[in-house]
Amino acid sequence: MITGQAGCGLRYAVKRGGNAVGYCSLSIRCGTRDEGDRHSGLAHFTEHTLFKGTERKSARVINGYLDRLGGELNAFTTKEEIVLHSTVLKEDLGKAAGLLLEIATCPTFPEEEIEVERGVVIDEINSYKDAPADDVYDKFEEALFEGHPLGRSILGTAASVRKITSKELRQFVAEMFTPGNMALAIVADIDERKMEEAVLKLIDRYFTTPAVPSIERAIIPFVPAPAFNRTVEKRNHEVNAVLGNMAPSIYGAEKRFSTILFSNILGGPASNSMLNDLLRERNGWVYGVEASYTQYTESGILAISLGCERNNLDKCIKAVWKVIGKLQDEPMSESRLKAAKKQLLGQLAISSDNGETQCLSMSKSLLSFGTIPTDGQNIKAIEAVSAQQIQEIAREILNPEKVSSLIFL
C-alpha cells in the first residue's frame, strides 16, 4: 500500500488487491455535526444533491456514466463524514475516481433537480416511521448527545429540508469541501506506483489552486447528562429497545480495542455472542439483538439494541443485565478470551478481504489519523487486550447507574 498527500493537501492511499473489480472512495470531513446553525439535515441533503449536476455533466449523464460500464456509484452521510464511493471494472477505475472528484469539486445544485430530490429525502425521513428499529437507535443517540453537535439528526426533519436552498448548498460545499478535508482511497489489481501516478494526475486536474489547509475539527467537550430511561408509546407489533452509554472515542487508544472486543463478545454478529446465545438461540425471545460500538471524535457509544414481542420485554431486559453482570463480576478465562480474540480477528480478516470495505476503511483512517494502521498493528492491539480490561470496560461503560435506555413500546 502507498499513502501520500498531494500538493493541494488531499490525502490518498492506493492498495493492490482484488481481481477484475476496482474500488474507490472519497471521504470528506463534513458530516451532520458540521452543520452549525444551518438547517438540520443539510449535510445529508448535500450528499443527495451532489449527483444532480456538475459544471461538466448533467444529472442524467452522471446517473448513466458508470451504469453503462456495469459499475456502481453511491454515497452516504454520517455524523462526521460525507462519503462518495464507486465500484467498477479495474480498467474503468480512472473514470470512476475522476467522477467522484468532479462531483465533489464542481457541483451546480440546479434548482429544478433540488426540488425533485427534496421529495426523495422527505420520503426517506417519513419512511423511518415504518422502521422503528432504526428510529429508536437514532433517537437514543440524539438524546445521549443532547446539546452537542453529535446530537444532531443526520436526516433532519421534513420541515428543515424544505427550507434548504441551492445557495445554502453551494456555500456549505465551498466552505467544507476543501482538499485538506478530503481523502481518496483506491483498491484494485493494478501496480501501486502506476495507480499513484494516475491518482496524482486526477487530483491535479481538479485542484489547481495552492494547498488549502485542512479545517481542523474543533474538539467540543461536553458533560454527559444524567442517565435517562424513557418509554415512547408507539403501539407497533414489535417492541424496540436500546440501552447504552458513552464509550471511548476514536482517539481513545488505550480503551478502544478493549471496547471493540468487549462489544463483539457481548452482542456481536455471531450466533454464539452472549446476548444472541441467551436471548435468541436458547429462548427464542427475539428475532435480533446486537451490541454496537460507534466511535466519534469526542466520544463513542456502546449500545445494545433488540426487538421483541411486548410480553417478552421484561424477560429480555433482565437477561441483558444478567449477561452484563456476568462480565462485570468475573474475568473471562484465558481459553475463552483467546477464542473470542480469534473469532474477532477472523471476522475482521473476512471483512477486510472485501475490496469495498477496505477502500472505505482506508479513506476514513486517512481523515481520522492521517495514516492507515496495518493489519499487524490491529492484530497486535487486539491480542494485547486482557481479561481484566474486558471486565473494566464492562464495569465502566455499563454501570447500571450510568446506562440510559429508550423503549418504543
C-alpha positions in Angstrom: 0.0 0.0 0.0 1.2 3.5 -0.8 -0.1 6.6 1.0 0.7 10.2 0.4 -0.5 13.8 0.2 -0.9 15.8 -3.0 0.3 19.3 -3.3 -3.2 20.7 -2.7 -3.4 18.9 0.6 -5.7 16.0 -0.4 -4.5 12.7 1.2 -4.6 9.5 -0.8 -3.9 5.8 -0.5 -3.7 3.1 -3.1 -3.5 -0.6 -2.5 -3.2 -3.6 -4.8 -5.9 -6.1 -4.3 -8.9 -7.9 -5.8 -9.2 -9.2 -9.3 -11.2 -7.7 -12.2 -13.0 -5.2 -10.0 -11.7 -1.9 -8.7 -12.9 0.3 -5.8 -12.6 3.9 -5.0 -13.9 6.1 -2.2 -13.7 9.8 -1.4 -14.3 10.8 2.2 -14.9 14.4 3.2 -14.6 15.6 6.7 -18.0 17.2 6.7 -20.9 15.5 8.5 -24.0 16.3 10.3 -22.1 17.7 13.3 -20.5 20.3 11.0 -23.8 22.0 10.0 -23.5 24.6 12.7 -26.5 26.9 12.8 -27.6 25.9 9.3 -30.8 23.9 8.6 -30.8 20.4 10.1 -30.2 17.7 7.6 -28.0 19.9 5.3 -25.1 17.5 5.1 -27.3 14.6 4.1 -29.2 16.7 1.6 -25.9 17.9 0.2 -24.8 14.3 -0.3 -28.0 13.6 -2.2 -27.8 16.6 -4.5 -24.1 16.4 -5.3 -25.2 14.0 -8.1 -27.6 16.4 -9.6 -25.2 18.1 -12.0 -21.7 19.5 -12.3 -20.2 22.2 -14.4 -19.4 19.5 -17.0 -22.2 16.9 -16.6 -25.9 16.9 -16.2 -27.7 14.8 -13.6 -28.8 12.4 -16.4 -25.2 12.0 -17.6 -23.9 11.4 -14.1 -26.6 8.8 -13.4 -25.7 6.8 -16.5 -21.9 7.4 -16.6 -20.9 4.3 -14.7 -24.1 2.3 -15.2 -23.1 1.9 -18.9 -19.9 0.4 -17.8 -21.6 -2.0 -15.4 -20.3 0.0 -12.4 -21.9 1.4 -9.3 -21.9 4.9 -7.8 -23.1 5.6 -4.3 -22.8 7.8 -1.2 -23.7 8.1 2.4 -23.6 10.6 5.3 -22.5 10.1 8.9 -22.3 12.4 11.9 -18.7 13.2 10.8 -18.3 12.5 7.1 -19.8 12.5 3.6 -18.5 9.6 1.6 -18.7 9.1 -2.1 -17.7 5.6 -3.5 -17.7 3.6 -6.6 -17.2 0.0 -7.8 -16.2 -0.6 -11.4 -14.1 -2.9 -13.6 -10.4 -2.1 -12.9 -9.9 -0.7 -16.4 -12.5 1.9 -15.7 -11.1 3.0 -12.3 -9.8 6.3 -13.7 -13.2 7.3 -14.9 -14.8 6.4 -11.5 -12.2 8.3 -9.5 -12.4 11.3 -11.8 -16.2 11.3 -11.5 -16.0 11.3 -7.6 -13.6 14.2 -7.7 -15.7 16.1 -10.3 -18.9 15.7 -8.2 -17.1 16.9 -5.1 -15.4 19.9 -6.7 -17.8 21.5 -9.1 -21.5 20.6 -8.2 -24.0 23.1 -9.5 -27.2 22.2 -7.5 -29.7 23.2 -10.2 -33.0 24.4 -8.6 -35.2 22.0 -10.6 -33.1 19.0 -9.7 -33.0 20.0 -6.0 -36.8 20.1 -5.8 -37.1 16.6 -7.2 -34.5 15.3 -4.7 -36.2 17.2 -1.8 -39.2 15.0 -2.2 -37.0 11.8 -2.2 -35.3 12.9 1.0 -38.5 13.8 2.8 -39.9 10.4 1.8 -36.8 8.8 3.3 -37.4 10.8 6.6 -41.1 9.7 6.6 -40.1 6.1 5.9 -38.5 5.9 9.3 -42.0 5.7 10.7 -42.0 2.2 9.2 -38.6 1.3 10.6 -38.8 1.6 14.4 -35.6 -0.4 15.0 -33.6 2.3 13.1 -35.7 5.2 14.5 -35.3 4.2 18.1 -31.5 4.0 17.8 -31.3 7.4 16.2 -33.5 8.9 18.9 -31.4 7.3 21.6 -28.2 8.7 20.1 -29.7 12.2 19.8 -30.8 12.1 23.5 -27.4 10.8 24.6 -25.6 13.7 22.9 -28.3 16.3 23.6 -26.8 19.8 23.5 -23.7 18.7 21.5 -23.3 18.8 17.7 -23.1 14.9 17.7 -26.8 15.0 18.8 -28.0 16.4 15.5 -30.2 14.2 13.4 -28.5 13.0 10.2 -31.7 13.2 8.1 -33.1 16.4 9.7 -36.8 16.9 9.6 -39.2 17.3 6.7 -39.7 21.0 7.7 -35.9 21.7 7.8 -35.2 20.0 4.5 -38.0 22.1 2.8 -36.0 25.2 3.8 -32.6 24.3 2.3 -31.8 26.4 -0.8 -29.4 25.9 -3.6 -27.4 28.9 -2.3 -27.0 27.2 1.1 -25.8 24.0 -0.5 -23.2 25.9 -2.6 -22.0 27.8 0.5 -21.7 24.6 2.5 -19.7 22.9 -0.2 -17.4 25.9 -0.7 -16.6 26.0 3.0 -16.2 22.4 3.8 -15.2 20.6 0.6 -11.6 21.7 0.6 -8.8 19.3 -0.5 -7.3 19.3 3.1 -10.7 17.9 4.2 -10.6 15.0 1.7 -9.1 11.6 1.5 -9.2 9.4 -1.6 -8.6 5.6 -1.5 -8.3 3.1 -4.3 -8.1 -0.7 -4.2 -7.5 -2.6 -7.5 -5.3 -5.2 -9.1 -3.1 -2.6 -10.6 0.6 -1.8 -10.0 0.6 0.6 -7.0 3.1 3.0 -8.5 1.1 3.3 -11.7 -2.0 3.8 -9.7 -0.4 6.5 -7.6 0.7 8.4 -10.8 -2.8 8.2 -12.2 -4.3 9.4 -8.9 -2.0 12.4 -8.7 -2.8 13.4 -12.3 -6.5 13.3 -11.5 -6.1 15.4 -8.3 -4.1 18.0 -10.2 -6.8 18.1 -12.8 -9.5 19.1 -10.2 -7.4 21.1 -7.7 -5.2 23.7 -9.4 -5.1 26.1 -6.5 -2.2 26.2 -4.0 -2.5 24.0 -0.9 -5.5 24.8 1.3 -5.0 23.8 4.9 -7.5 21.4 6.3 -10.1 22.7 8.7 -9.2 21.2 12.0 -12.3 19.9 13.7 -12.8 21.7 16.9 -13.0 19.4 19.9 -16.2 20.3 21.7 -16.2 18.7 25.1 -19.5 18.1 26.9 -20.6 16.9 30.3 -22.9 13.8 29.8 -26.4 14.4 31.1 -27.7 12.2 33.8 -28.8 8.8 32.7 -32.3 8.6 31.3 -34.9 5.9 31.0 -37.6 6.8 28.5 -40.6 5.0 27.1 -42.4 6.2 24.0 -45.8 4.6 23.2 -45.7 3.5 19.5 -48.2 0.6 19.5 -46.1 -1.3 17.0 -46.3 -5.1 16.8 -42.7 -5.3 18.0 -41.2 -3.5 20.9 -37.9 -1.9 20.2 -35.4 -1.1 22.9 -31.9 0.5 23.1 -29.8 0.8 26.2 -26.2 2.0 26.4 -23.8 4.7 27.4 -20.8 6.8 26.3 -17.8 4.8 25.2 -14.2 5.6 24.2 -13.7 8.0 21.2 -11.9 7.0 18.0 -8.8 8.6 19.6 -9.2 6.6 22.9 -6.3 4.3 22.0 -5.9 2.8 25.5 -9.5 1.5 25.7 -10.7 1.4 22.1 -9.7 -2.1 21.2 -10.8 -3.4 24.5 -14.3 -2.0 23.8 -14.3 -3.4 20.3 -13.6 -6.9 21.6 -16.0 -6.5 24.5 -18.8 -5.4 22.2 -18.2 -8.4 20.0 -18.2 -10.8 22.9 -21.4 -9.3 24.3 -23.5 -9.0 21.2 -21.5 -9.3 18.0 -22.9 -10.7 14.8 -22.1 -14.4 15.5 -24.8 -16.6 17.0 -22.5 -17.5 19.9 -22.2 -13.9 21.2 -23.5 -13.9 24.7 -26.7 -12.0 24.0 -27.5 -13.8 20.8 -26.9 -17.1 22.6 -29.2 -16.4 25.5 -32.0 -14.3 24.0 -32.4 -15.9 20.6 -30.7 -19.3 20.4 -31.7 -20.6 23.8 -35.0 -18.9 24.5 -36.3 -17.5 21.1 -37.4 -14.3 22.7 -36.0 -12.0 20.0 -35.5 -12.1 16.3 -32.4 -10.0 16.6 -30.2 -8.5 19.4 -26.8 -6.8 19.0 -24.2 -4.7 20.8 -22.7 -2.0 18.7 -19.8 0.3 19.3 -19.7 3.6 17.3 -16.7 5.9 17.5 -16.7 9.7 17.1 -14.2 12.4 17.7 -15.0 13.3 21.3 -16.7 10.2 22.4 -18.3 6.9 21.3 -21.4 5.0 22.0 -21.8 1.4 23.2 -25.4 0.4 22.7 -27.5 -2.8 23.0 -30.4 -3.0 20.6 -33.2 -5.5 20.5 -36.7 -6.1 19.2 -39.2 -8.5 20.8 -42.8 -9.3 21.5 -44.3 -7.0 24.1 -44.8 -9.7 26.6 -41.1 -10.7 26.3 -39.6 -7.2 27.0 -39.1 -7.6 30.8 -37.5 -11.1 30.3 -35.2 -9.7 27.7 -34.1 -6.7 29.7 -33.4 -8.9 32.8 -31.5 -11.3 30.6 -29.4 -8.5 29.2 -28.4 -7.4 32.7 -27.7 -11.0 33.7 -25.1 -11.2 30.8 -23.6 -7.8 31.7 -23.4 -8.8 35.3 -21.5 -11.9 34.5 -18.9 -10.0 32.5 -18.6 -7.4 35.3 -18.3 -9.9 38.2 -15.8 -12.4 36.9 -12.9 -12.1 34.4 -13.1 -14.3 31.4 -10.9 -17.4 31.4 -7.8 -17.3 29.2 -9.1 -20.0 26.9 -12.4 -18.2 26.4 -10.7 -14.9 25.8 -8.3 -16.5 23.3 -11.2 -17.9 21.4 -13.0 -14.5 21.4 -9.9 -12.8 20.0 -9.6 -15.5 17.3 -13.2 -15.0 16.4 -12.9 -11.2 16.1 -9.7 -11.4 14.1 -11.4 -13.9 11.7 -14.4 -11.6 11.3 -12.1 -8.6 10.6 -10.0 -10.6 8.1 -13.1 -11.8 6.2 -14.5 -8.2 6.2 -11.2 -6.7 5.0 -11.0 -9.2 2.2 -13.9 -7.2 0.6 -12.3 -4.5 -1.6 -15.1 -2.0 -1.0 -14.8 -2.4 2.8 -11.0 -2.0 2.6 -11.4 1.2 0.5 -14.0 2.8 2.8 -11.8 2.0 5.9 -8.7 3.4 4.2 -10.2 6.8 3.4 -11.8 7.1 6.9 -8.4 6.2 8.6 -6.7 8.9 6.5 -9.1 11.5 7.6 -9.1 10.4 11.2 -5.4 9.6 11.7 -3.5 10.8 8.7 -2.3 7.3 8.2 -3.7 3.7 7.9 -2.9 1.2 10.6 -1.5 -2.1 9.2 -3.2 -5.4 9.8 -0.3 -6.3 12.0 -0.9 -3.3 14.2 -4.5 -4.1 14.6 -3.8 -7.7 15.4 -1.2 -6.7 18.0 -3.7 -4.3 19.7 -6.4 -6.9 19.9 -4.1 -9.6 21.1 -2.9 -7.3 23.9 -6.4 -7.0 25.5 -6.5 -8.7 28.8 -9.4 -10.3 30.7 -9.1 -7.6 33.3 -9.5 -4.9 30.7 -12.7 -6.5 29.4 -14.0 -6.6 32.9 -13.1 -3.0 33.5 -14.8 -1.9 30.3 -18.0 -3.8 31.3 -18.0 -2.1 34.7 -17.1 1.4 33.5 -19.4 1.7 30.5 -22.3 -0.5 31.6 -22.5 0.7 35.1 -26.3 0.4 35.9 -26.3 4.0 37.4 -24.9 5.4 34.1 -26.7 3.4 31.5 -29.6 5.1 29.6 -32.5 3.4 27.8 -35.1 4.2 25.3 -38.0 1.9 24.5 -40.6 2.2 21.7 -43.5 0.3 23.3 
